[in-house]
Amino acid sequence: MIKRTGPKVMRMMVAASFILFANQMLWHLPLSRPPPSDPYADAPSVPSRSRMERNKTDTPFAQYSTAHNDTSAPKHKSQQHVKDKWKPLPWSLPSVPPNQKSSIEFMSELNELKRSMNIPLPWETSDPLPTPIFNFNLPKSATLTSSEFFRCGGIASSHTFVPFTSYRIGDCIRENFLAEETPFKGCDRNNKTDEVVEFYSDFGIQGPHCFYPSLHDGGLEHIAKYYPNATIFMLLRSAASWYKSASNWGEGRLLKAFKNRCGFLPLGNTTQEDWEYFYNAHTEKLRQYALKNLHITYVEVELNEGAGEIMEVYTGINSTCLMHCYPGPPKDPNVDLKTYTKCQPVVAPS
């Protein structure tokens, strides 16, 4: 005998069927929110040189002159983003001479060469340094110290970001480099006072779209094209001191970004000696550029106890403006944040 289903049971079965059908339909509906767009999707990029072409050069960085393409290496999210959306730009560094000159030795040689060619030196004619002034120091190499020194001397300065914005100078000049625009178009003024920036420091960027004008091919030439009479000002740490600071910053994030995002050194183990050579090669590249482009005013000073007096000779800014400056709050929990200042005297008072 077949039992008939009552009206109440039928209603329950119909309701369950409707809920099941509705769930199936909703499951296949598209998301109402579109995926985020990539602001760099349409950005032009410079093709990388082939591995064969790179190996023809005689620099120790030849085989690493563009970001790596090691598909067997583990891919972090940032690396994958670079691989998918950004074609790394070619870069290069020269070899470091066996007996690399000190800053004092190099400046003496450069100044004598300019005198022999009747090229005026601002510090010998009591003229101010030509502006804009570019500090191509690598991160953790006294970039904030340099910026605060010139700010103290009354020079409108910009460090890392366009003043009073969250827009990184490195992003700005990379976009202008790719678009073949004026390097600092859109980032050459203080966003609060509208004054023209005359000193720039820390204007490279590690990524995800890495760009350093003093490392990537054509970066220096691009700036010189629009600012042929500018000044390059370098305040150098020792390579060992820079490595210690760079490797400690953010638990090593800076050097990891240099490797993984920028491809400046090979993946895998790298030694302190590798990084120190990289730092010295970067200095050598700027020196070679200064020797080939004598119209550029070039100043290089080693950061030590006597640096303030030397910088005063070159810039006319009082030596007391040179202080050790550190970005961010101190890590020492015992420091009173109410009285803490980011800049401290180079030599502590006795």
Backbone hydrogen bonds, N-H to C=O, Kabsch-Sander energy under -0.5 kcal/mol:
donor,donor_aa,acceptor,acceptor_aa,energy
3,K,1,M,-0.5
10,M,6,G,-2.2
11,R,7,P,-2.3
12,M,8,K,-1.7
13,M,9,V,-2.1
14,V,10,M,-2.4
15,A,11,R,-2.2
16,A,12,M,-2.2
17,S,13,M,-2.1
18,F,14,V,-2.2
19,I,15,A,-2.2
20,L,16,A,-2.2
21,F,17,S,-2.4
22,A,18,F,-2.5
23,N,19,I,-2.3
24,Q,20,L,-1.9
25,M,21,F,-2.0
26,L,22,A,-2.6
27,W,23,N,-2.0
28,H,24,Q,-0.8
28,H,25,M,-0.8
29,L,26,L,-1.1
41,A,38,D,-2.0
43,A,40,Y,-1.2
54,R,50,S,-2.3
55,N,51,R,-2.1
56,K,52,M,-0.6
56,K,53,E,-0.8
57,T,54,R,-1.3
62,A,59,T,-1.9
64,Y,61,F,-1.6
65,S,62,A,-1.4
71,T,69,N,-1.1
73,A,70,D,-1.1
76,H,74,P,-0.7
80,Q,76,H,-2.5
81,H,77,K,-2.2
82,V,78,S,-2.1
83,K,79,Q,-2.6
84,D,80,Q,-2.4
85,K,81,H,-2.8
86,W,82,V,-2.0
91,W,65,S,-3.0
92,S,215,L,-2.0
100,Q,97,P,-0.8
106,F,102,S,-2.6
107,M,103,S,-2.7
108,S,104,I,-2.0
109,E,105,E,-2.0
110,L,106,F,-2.8
111,N,107,M,-2.8
112,E,108,S,-2.0
113,L,109,E,-1.9
114,K,110,L,-2.1
115,R,111,N,-2.3
116,S,112,E,-2.0
117,M,113,L,-0.8
117,M,114,K,-0.5
118,N,115,R,-1.6
119,I,114,K,-3.0
124,E,121,L,-2.2
125,T,121,L,-0.9
125,T,122,P,-0.7
127,D,122,P,-2.1
133,I,198,E,-3.3
134,F,231,T,-3.2
135,N,133,I,-0.5
135,N,200,Y,-2.5
136,F,134,F,-0.7
141,S,138,L,-1.0
146,S,142,A,-2.0
147,S,143,T,-2.1
148,E,144,L,-2.7
149,F,145,T,-1.7
150,F,146,S,-2.0
151,R,147,S,-2.3
152,C,148,E,-2.5
153,G,149,F,-1.2
154,G,151,R,-1.8
155,I,150,F,-2.7
156,A,154,G,-0.5
158,S,199,F,-2.4
160,T,201,S,-2.1
161,F,159,H,-3.0
162,V,167,Y,-2.7
165,T,162,V,-1.4
168,R,166,S,-0.6
169,I,160,T,-2.6
170,G,160,T,-0.5
172,C,168,R,-1.7
173,I,169,I,-2.7
174,R,170,G,-1.7
175,E,171,D,-2.2
176,N,172,C,-2.1
177,F,173,I,-2.1
178,L,174,R,-2.4
179,A,175,E,-1.8
180,E,177,F,-0.8
181,E,176,N,-3.1
185,K,182,T,-2.1
187,C,184,F,-2.2
190,N,195,E,-2.7
191,N,163,P,-1.7
194,D,190,N,-2.5
197,V,188,D,-2.6
198,E,156,A,-2.6
199,F,156,A,-1.7
200,Y,133,I,-2.4
201,S,158,S,-2.0
202,D,135,N,-0.6
205,I,211,F,-2.1
210,C,208,P,-0.8
211,F,205,I,-2.4
215,L,212,Y,-2.0
216,H,212,Y,-3.3
217,D,90,P,-2.1
219,G,216,H,-2.1
220,L,213,P,-0.7
222,H,218,G,-2.2
223,I,219,G,-1.6
224,A,220,L,-2.6
225,K,221,E,-2.0
226,Y,222,H,-0.9
226,Y,223,I,-0.6
227,Y,223,I,-2.0
230,A,227,Y,-1.4
231,T,132,P,-2.2
232,I,297,T,-3.0
233,F,134,F,-2.6
233,F,231,T,-0.6
234,M,232,I,-0.5
234,M,299,V,-3.0
236,L,234,M,-0.6
236,L,301,V,-2.8
242,W,238,S,-2.6
243,Y,239,A,-2.5
244,K,240,A,-2.1
245,S,241,S,-2.1
246,A,242,W,-3.1
247,S,243,Y,-2.7
248,N,244,K,-1.2
249,W,245,S,-1.4
251,E,248,N,-1.5
252,G,249,W,-1.1
253,R,249,W,-0.8
253,R,250,G,-0.7
254,L,249,W,-0.8
255,L,246,A,-0.5
256,K,252,G,-1.9
257,A,253,R,-2.4
258,F,254,L,-2.3
259,K,255,L,-1.6
260,N,256,K,-3.5
261,R,257,A,-1.8
262,C,257,A,-2.0
263,G,259,K,-0.5
264,F,258,F,-2.8
275,W,271,T,-1.7
276,E,272,Q,-2.5
277,Y,273,E,-2.1
278,F,274,D,-2.0
279,Y,275,W,-2.3
280,N,276,E,-2.3
281,A,277,Y,-2.6
282,H,278,F,-1.8
283,T,279,Y,-1.7
284,E,280,N,-2.2
285,K,281,A,-2.1
286,L,282,H,-1.6
287,R,283,T,-2.0
288,Q,284,E,-2.5
289,Y,285,K,-2.0
290,A,286,L,-2.3
291,L,287,R,-2.1
292,K,288,Q,-1.5
293,N,289,Y,-1.4
296,I,293,N,-1.8
297,T,230,A,-2.0
298,Y,296,I,-0.6
299,V,232,I,-2.8
301,V,234,M,-2.7
303,L,236,L,-3.5
304,N,302,E,-1.0
307,A,304,N,-1.7
310,I,306,G,-1.4
311,M,307,A,-2.9
312,E,308,G,-1.9
313,V,309,E,-1.5
314,Y,310,I,-1.8
315,T,311,M,-2.6
316,G,312,E,-2.4
321,C,318,N,-2.1
322,L,319,S,-1.7
323,M,321,C,-0.7
324,H,344,Q,-2.4
325,C,323,M,-0.6
326,Y,342,K,-2.4
335,V,332,D,-1.6
337,L,335,V,-0.8
339,T,336,D,-1.0
340,Y,336,D,-1.0
344,Q,324,H,-3.0
346,V,322,L,-0.7
348,A,346,V,-0.5
